[in-house]
Structures are given as structure tokens and as C-alpha cells.
Amino acid sequence: MKKFITIMIATIIAVSGINVSADNVLIKDTTAKVYVNGNLLTFDQNPIEINDNLLVPMRKILEAFGAELIWDDYNQAVLTTLYNEDKTFFRGALLSIGSKTAYVNDKTVEMNVAPVLYMGTTMIPLRFIAENFNLKVDWNEQENAAYITKLEEPARQEEKILQSDGTLYIGEFKMIGDVPFPDGFGRTYSSDGSLNFMGYTGESVYYYYFFSNNFVSEIGFAIKGELYYGIDFFDYSKTINGMGYMNGPATFFWENGNMQYQGNLTNGAFEGAGKSYDENGTLRYDGNFKYGLYNGLGKLYDENGNWSMTAYFVDGKVQSIINQA
């Protein structure tokens, strides 16, 4: 009898458009429509509902406003940035699948419901987007539709501060005695007037871009001084704004844009669990590293991405083969 009841409940859920995720979150499919600046967006995955919260495809919504997104598969997290052409405003956010805690600009934000990865799409609460990306959301009950428009960025009080290294800081600040210090959103410029830094500085969250000849050279995100995520497009060994070598989860790319490494760093070197890829973006190794070399248990893959062997490595060399194709 219990088995019959279980089958009946599962059937009712399936027919009603309600799904249950792996962590037992009830997800309800919806037919809600989303308009951005008056234009109807089309989705591969429609918005969903969790505990009366409408979740929408993150990438599709934010890219419609010009945002850039980076998916961190290693940590099941997504970083997104949005800034205007003259870089007078900048918004950055880090969200993790299954976590209600998000990091936005220089603050920690708690959401009513955690983002989910549903049918291969990152879904985040519409309310979170509106409140943290300066967007206005009007809900039309009759049309079952959300109308989203971008609001003007609020004016901020900024100060020009000549720093000890000769760069000029322009941005938000705090006073310590009679002296202003960078605090919040700001930019720094070299003596020739070129932009070399844009981001947020704060006690808890630090989100930044570095520039070289007006091209992005480095992106980073730190929480309480510890680097969470960093991409250095030019020199993987350089230090980050005085914080020392990269430590923690990170992703590197080859010059052609394909992924080179995704995993953990210790003092700028590959260490701990990670994956390495060749210049074509093909996975070649999945396992443990130490001092930048294969060390410990790992899997090797051929040039086509097919598994070739599982082995134990010492200083980059196979010590013993456990299994092979």
C-alpha cells in the first residue's frame, strides 16, 4: 500500500509540472514571460518557481544588459560583472549553486532562495537581480510577465587621491581623521592617464579588474583578503595588489582563450585537486598537483579527451599505474 501511495504522489507531481531536485528542493515549472527594455526574451529553459520565488536564467537576463559571466565549474559558482563604457560604475557578484549567500560589490547579501542548476541552466531569484543590479521589475499579473528596465546609476561622492605609488585614485572613500582613504568603488590611473585598476575595496569583499593598455589583464575576487577566484591573462606569477601570490580556487586560460587549468592554487602554483587542459581546450589530466606538477592520484586523457590511464604520480612522473585503457 505504501508503495502504491508513493507512486501516486510521484505521478501527481509529474503531471502538475513540479520537479524535485537532487537536494529535495521542489521546483515548479512556470510559463512566466520576461521582457527586457520592452523586448520579450526567449529561453532554452523557462523561469521556475521555488517556495513562491520566481527564478530566471541568469546568463540570458544579465547579458541582455551587457553583463559578462564566468562559470566556475570547479566550485559550481558564477561570477558576473557589469560596467559601462567609461567605467564610471561597476557591479560584480559571486553566487554559488545551493548557497543563499552571495557576494555583491563589497557586501555580503543573503537571498530568500539559493540559485539552482536546473536542466543545465543557472537559475537565480529575479528579486536578487532587481535589488543588486539596479534594475526595475514590474510584474503584470494578467500577462504573467515581468518587465525589466535598467535604472540610472545613483550619483556617488568621489574623491581624487594621489597615492604613494604615483597613481591617481578616483572613487568612493572614507575619512580617517582629516585624510581620505579609498573605500568602495573606484579606479586608479597611471601618470600617463591610462586606467590600470577598477573595482571595489572593502573590509569583507574585494572585487577588481586590472588593465594593461586598456585591455583587461587580470580579474580577481577576494573575500576577507583571501583570493577566491583569479584570472591573470598575462603573468601567472605576479602578485595581486600587494596581497601576495594567488591562493585558493582559480582558473587560467591559454592565450587563445581556451581553459588551461582549473583548480586550487598555493602561492601561485597548481596544488591540490585540479584539471589541466591543452591549448585546444581538451582535458588531459584530472587529479592532484603539488608545486605545479602531477602528484598523487590522477587520471590521464589522450589528445581526444578519452581516458587513457589512472595512475599514482610523483613530481610529474608516473610512479605506478592503477588502471589503463
N, C-alpha and C positions, 0 to 999 in steps of 0.2 A: 504493500500500500504506500509506504514511504517513497519507494522508487517511482510509483505512478505519479504521486504529487510533485516530485522533483521534476519529472519530465513535463508535466502540465505547466509548471511555473516557467521553465525554460522556454516552452513554446509560446506562452503569453508574452514574455519579454521580447522574443524574436519578432513576433508579429507586430508589437507595439513600437518597434524601432528603438528599443532600449538594448544597449550592449553593456557587457561587464568586462572591464579591463583586467589585466593580469593582477593588479593590486586591488581588485574588487571595488573599483570606482564605477558607479552607474553612469553610463554615458548615453544621452538621448540624442538621436539624430533630429535635426530641425530642417525646415525649409526657409529659414530666415534669409533675407537678401541684405546685401551690404552695398551701399553707394559711397564712393569717394569723390568728393567735389562734383557731385551730380551724376557721376558715371557708375553704372552697375558693374560690379566686379564678378568675374566668373571664377569658380574654384574647382580644383580637382576633388577637393573634399569640402562638403558643405559645413557651415557652422554647426556646433554641437552644444548641448546643454548639460551642465553638471551642477546639481544642487541649486537650480534656478539661476545659475550664472551662464551667460552666453559666452562661448569660447569660439574664436575665429582663427583662420590660418594666419599665423604671424607674418611669414615672409610676404605673402600676397598683399596684405594690408600695408605694411610699413614700406615695402618697395614702391608702392603707389605714391608715397610721399618723398621718395628719393633716398630712403634709408639703405644702409649696407648691412648685411647679415653674415656672420661667420658661424657655421655649425661645428661644434666641438664634439665629435663622436666619442672620443675617449671618456669625457666627463658627462655625456648626454646633456650638454648645455648649449645655449645660443647667445652670442654677443651681437648686439646691434648698435649702430651709430647713425646719427642723423645730424647733418650740419649744412649750413647754407654756403653759397659760393665764396663770399668774402670772409667766411669763418668767424663771424661775429656771434654766432651761437652754436652750441654743440650739445647733443644729448646722447648719452650712452647707457646701455643697460645690459646686465648679465642675468639670464634666467636659466634655471636648471629643471629638467623634467622631473616631476614628482615633488618639487620643493616649493613651498609657498613664499619663501624668502627670495627677493630679487634685489639686485644692487643697481641703483639708478643714479647716474651722475656721481655725486659724492654722498649719497644717502642709502640707507637700507630700507626697503619697502616690503611690507607684508601683504600678500594677496589673499582674497577670500577662498580661492581655489587654486591649486597648483597647475602649472602647464602640463599638458599630456602630449605624448607622441601617439597620434591616432591615425591609423591607416597610412603610416609613413609621413604624416604631416604634423608639424609642431603647432599645437593649438593653445592659444593664451586668452585669458579673460579680456573681453572688449573693454571693460571698465578700467583695467590696468593700462591699456593703450591710451585711452582718453585722458586719464589723470596724469600720466607720466611723459607723454609725448606732445602735450599742449594741443590736443585735438578736441573738437566739439562733436559730441554724438547726440543726434536727435533720433528718438525711437518712434516710429509710426506703427501703432498697434494694428490699425486696419490693414496696412500693407505688409505687416510682419517684416519690417525692414528698418535697418539702421542707416542713417545718413551722417557721414563723417566729413568734417571740413577742418582745415588747419587754421588755428588761431594765430594772431600776431604774437611774436615773442615779446614778453614784457620787458620794459626798459630796466636795465640794471646799472647800479652805481659802480663805476670802474675808476681805477687809479693807474697812473703811469709810474712804474717803479724801476729805477736803474739798478740792476743787480751787480753783485761783486764780480761776476764773470764778464761783465761788459754788455750783457744782453738787456734789452728793454722789455719789461713785463707790462702788459696792459690787461687789466681784468679786475675781478672781484677781489676784495681784500678785507683784512681785519686790522684793527689798530691795537698795537701793543705799546702802551704809553702814548707817545706822540708820533710813533713810527708806523707807517702802513706796511703790512706783510701780505704776500699773495695768499689768498684763501678763497676757494670756489673756482668758478670758470675763468680761464684766462689764456692769453697767448704770449709767447716770447719771440722777440725779433733780434736777429744778429745786427751788428753795427752797420752792415750794408742794407738793412731794412728787410731782409728776407725772413719769412716765417720759419721758425725751427721747432716750435712746440705749440700744441693746442690741447687743452684738456682740463680736468678738474683736479684740484688738490684739496685734500681734506684729511681729517684725523682718521676716518674709518675707511674710506674708499678713494682710490686714486685711479683715474681713467685717463689715458693720454694717447696722443699721436705725436710722433716726431716726423719732421720733414727735412728733406735734403733737396735743394734746388726746386722747391715747390712740389716735390713728389713725396708721397708717404714712404718713410724709410723704416718706421717701427710703430707697432701698436702694442699697447700693454694695458693690463688691468690688474691692480693690486688691491688687496683687502688688508687693512691694518698693516701696511708696509710690506706684506709678503706677496710676491708676484703670483697671481692666479693664472694668468694667460699672457703670453708674449709672442709676438712675431717680429723678428728682426730680418728685414728683407736684404740687408747688405752685409753686415758683420755680426755673425752669431756670438762672437766673444766679447763684444763691447759691453760696458756697464750701462745700467739704466738709471740715468738721472741721479747718480750718487748712491743708488740703493744696492750696488754690487752686482754680481753675476746673476743671471736668471736662475730662479729656483721655483720648483713646482711644475704643474702641468703646463705644457707648451706645445705649439705646432709650428714647424718650419716648412718652408716651401723652396723648391728649386727656382732658378731664375725664370724658367718658362711658366711658372705659376702652379705646376703640379706639386702635390704634397711630397715632402721629403721625410719628415719624421713627425710622429705624434705620440706623446707620452710624457714621461717625467724628466725633469732636469735637476741636477745638483751642481751648484757652482758653474752653471753654463754648459755642463756636459750631460750627454744622454745617460741616465741612470735609473734603474728600476724598470718597471713594466713599460714597454713601448713597441711601436711598429715603425719599420723603415721601408721606404719605397724608392724605386729607381726613378730616373728622370722622366720616364713615361707615365709615372703615377701608379705603377704596378707594385703591389705588396711583395716584398722579398724576404722580410723577416718579422716575426711576431714572437716576442719573448722578453727576456731580461737583458739589461745592459749594465755595464759598470765602467766608469771612466770613458764612456763613448764607444765601448766595444761590446760585442755579444758576450754575455757572461751569465752562466746558469742555464736553465731550461729554456729552449726556444724552438721555433719551427721555421724552416727554410722553404721558400717558394721559388719556382723557376721563373723564367722571363715572361711566361704567360700567366703568372699568378697562381699556378697549380702547386699544391703542396708537394714537396719532394722528400722532406725528412723532418723528424723530431729528434733533437739531439741535446746533449749537455755540452756547453761551451765554456772555455777558459781563455780569457784575454783574446777573444775574437776567433779562436780556433776550436774545431770540433774535438772534444775530449772523448766522448763516447756516443755512438748512435743508438737511440732507443727504438726507433721505427723509421722505415723509409718506403717510398713508393716502389 
